[in-house]
Amino acid sequence: MREIQLSFPGNEVKKSNELARAQIKGTGIWELRIIDLVSSVIRKDDPDYKEYLIPAQGACNSGRAGGRDLAQIDEACDNLTQSNVRLPKAVVKGKAAGSGFTYYSLFSKISYDKGYITVEFHPDLRPLFLANKNYTLYSLFESLAISSGHSNKLFQWLKSWSNTEKQKKIFLHELQDILDVSPSLRERYGNFKARVLVPAYNQINSKTSLRYEYHEIKKGRKVEFINFIFDKELREKHLAKLEKEAREKKLAKEKRDTKQQLKLSREALPCFKKYEAAGACPDDQGKKCKFCKSFFWKK
């Protein structure tokens, strides 16, 4: 019988860029936290098929697991038995393996009992957690501070590019695949932005050390790409552009409003003079009459 040694989480999560960018189906925030927890305990001298015994409370951002947290961790362990990761064959078998993809169950074994998680993963995936180059490194505590599965996965994907790229453009549908977005959030870009991109931007920029901006790139009226900006100078230029556009939009609205008021004033004045002596005018709810009552009659 193999001996299982208790492993305590480290401060950092290290994984290959390919794994950080991979689509992992069926993962929410607790599943992603457990994966990061395992990533933080793996060491180079660990043997193949090693089982890792990890305190479950390490998956909680407070470091303490209550009854509800433990129930969610238990459910997440069950979900991870059905989760799979899609990786290019060349990543796990070498460049000669061709251009296809291989699907792996992320863990060959995972169990939860009395506050402890026991995991074992396929040896083919071991290099993805111990990459010596082209790897993604981030703080476990920053990852745990993020409370949304979509936000956490986007954080990992962004971290895999932020140290080597000034900005990164990705097809919208590819990003949605990586984030494992539900069909209901894919139907309208506005829903995807409001429910995924905006909350992720707020959480990542406020709870981690990563700073980024993003904007849409359209083909016609349809959003085709999302461009993420990491470089500080480019971010500042992007924000300055947004501020300029907001000012111009505000000025254009003020100009339209002023023009509309002048038009209504010219139309309403003769009507006001007609009924001024009577002290009242017909009860009409048109724009002209509303303007007349709020501007002329109040005086």
N, C-alpha and C positions, 0 to 999 in steps of 0.2 A: 504494500500500500504506500502510495507516495505521500511524503510529508508536505503539509501545506503550511507555509510560514506567513504570519500576519504581516501585511504590508501597509505602511502609512503613507498617505498622499504627500507628494512633493509640492513645491511652490509653483512649479512650471509645468505646462503641458507641451510636449514635443511630439510632432507627427509629420509625416512627409507632406509636401504640398499637395500631392495627388489625393491623399486621404482627406486633407482639409477642404479640398475642392470637390470631393466626390459626392454623388447623390446617395444618401442613406435613407432608404424608405422606411416609413413607419416610426419616425423618431420625433418626440416632443422634447420639452425642456428637460424632463427627468432622465430620459434615455440619453440625451446628449451630455448631461452632467456625469452620468455613470461612465460613458465612454471617455470623457476627459479625466475622470478619476483614475481609471485604469491606465490611461496614457501617462499619468504623472508618477506611476509606481514602477513601470517597466524599466529594467536595467539591462545593459549590454551583456553582462555575464549570466543572465538568467537562462536556464536550459529551455529547449523546446518543450512544448506541452506542459509548461509550468502552470499550476493553478495559483491564482492570486486571491488571498483572503483580505478584504478591505472593509474597514468600518463604514457602515452605510451613512453615518452622520456626516462624512466627508463630502457627500453630495449636496448638502444644505448650505446655503450662503451664510447662515448664522453659525454654522459649525455644530449646531445642536438639532437633533431630529425628534420632533414630536410624533404623536400617534398618527396624525394625518400625513405627515411627511413620510413616515415609514410605510404607510399603506400605499402611497404613490410610488415609492421606490420599489415595493414588492410588485406592483402592477407594471412598472417600467421594465423590471427584469423579465417578466413574462413577455412583454412586447418585444424585447430585444432578441428573444429566441426566434422571432419571426422576421426580424429586420435583416435586410441585406444591403451590401454596398456594391456599387457598380464601378469597376476599375478597368482601365485599358490593360490588355494582356501584357503589353510591353512593360508595364509598371511592376507586375508581380512575377513575370517569367523571363524578363530580359527583352532587349530590342528585337531579337530574332523571332519572337513569338507572334509577330503579325500585328494587324491593326484592329483586331476585334476586341470584345469586352468579356470580362469574367465577372460573374456574380458570386459573392461570398456571403455566408452568414457571418456577421461580424464576430460573434463568439460561438465557438463550438460547444461551449457549456457555460451556463450562468445560473446561479441559484441565490436565493436570499433566505436567511434564517437567523432569527434572534439578533437583528441589528448588524449582521455582517453579509457582505456580498462576496460570493466565490465565482471567479471567472477563469475561463481558459479560451484562448483564441487559436485560430489556424496558424501553423508555422509560416505559411506563405505571407501572412499579414505582418509578421514580426518585423521585417525591414521597414514597413511603413510607420512603425512606432519608434524606430531607432535610426532614422535617416541621419547620415553624417553630412549630407549636403542637400540643398533644395528642400529644406524643411521649414515648417511653421512653428514658431515658439511664442507662447503667450502665457500670461499669469493665470493660474487656476482660480485665484480669488476674483479676478476680473470676469472670468467666464461664469463663475457662480453668481456674480452680482446681477447678471442678465436674467430676467424672469420669463422671457418668451422663447419658445423653440425656434421660430423663424428668425428672431433677432440674434440668438446664439449662433445659429448656423451661418447667418450672414456675417457675423463677427469673425468666425473662423475663416470663411472664404476671403474676406477683405484682408485679414492678417496675412494670408498666404501670398498676397500681392503687394502689400503696402511697403515692404522693405526693399523691393526691387523695381517697382513701377511708380511713375509719377501719377498716372491715372490708368484706369482699366475699363474698357468698354466690353459689354456683354449683351448678347441677344436677350430680349425680355423673356422669351419662352425658355431659354437655357437657364436663366436665373431662377425662374419659377420651378423648373425641374429640380435644380440643386436644392432649393429651399423646400421641396416636397409640398408645394402649395396645392390646396384643394381645388377641384374644378370650379366651385362657386366663386372663388377669388380670382380666377383666370378670365372669367367672362367679360368683366369690365376693368380696364386699367385703373379707373378711379377707385374702385373697391380695393384692388391690390395695393395701391399707393397708400390709401388711408389705413388699411388694416395691417400692412406688412412694412412698407418702406419707411413711412413716417414714424411709427413707434420704434422701429429698429434704429433709425437715425437718432432719435431722442435718447434711447437707452444707451447705445454704444458711445455716443459723444459725451454723455453725462456720467457714465459708470465705469468707463475704461479709459486707458491712455490713448486709444486710437482716435484720430481726428480725420474726418473726411466730409466731403460734400458730394452731391450727385445731381444729375440733371437728365432729362429725357432727350432722346434723339428720335425725331419722327420721320416717317416716310409718308408724305401726304399728311393726312390727319391722324394716322395711327402711330402709336409709340412702337418703335422697332428695337431700339437699344436703350440701355441705361449706362451712363458713364459715371464712374466713381472716381473722385479726385482726392489724392493723398498729399501731393506736394503743397507745402504751405503757401508759396507764392501763387500757384495756380488756384488754390482755394480762395485766397484773398481777392484775386481777380474775378473769380466767379461770384463771390459775395458782393463785390463792388458793382458788378453787372446787374445782379438781382436788385440791389438798392436803386440803381439808376432806372431800371425798368419799372420798379414800384413807384418812384417819383413821377416818371413820365405818365404812368397809368393814372396816378392821382390827379396830375395836372390836366390830363385829357378829360377826366370825369368832371372836374371842376369847370372846365371850359364848356362841356356839353350841358351841365346843369345851369350855368349862367345863360347860355344861349336859349335853353328851354324856358327859363324864367322870364327873359325878355320877351319871348314870343307869347307866352301866356299873359304877361302884363299888357301887351298891346291888344290882345284879344279880349281880355277881361275888363279893361278900363271903360270902354263904351257901355258895356252891360251894367257896370257898377253905377255909372252916372245916370243911367236910365231908371234904376230902382233906388238910388240913394235917398231921394225925397220921401219915398214910401217907407224907408227904414228897414226894408227887407227885400229879398229876392227869391225867385222860385227855388224850390228845394231840388236842385239838380246835383248829381254826384260826379259829373264829368271833371276832367282835369282842370279845365278853365274855371269852373265854379268853385272847386276846392281851393285853387290858388286865390281866387277873388275873396273868398271868405277868410282865408288865413292871412291875406296881405292887406286888402283894401278895407274890408269891414272891421277888422280889428283896430284899425287906426281911427 
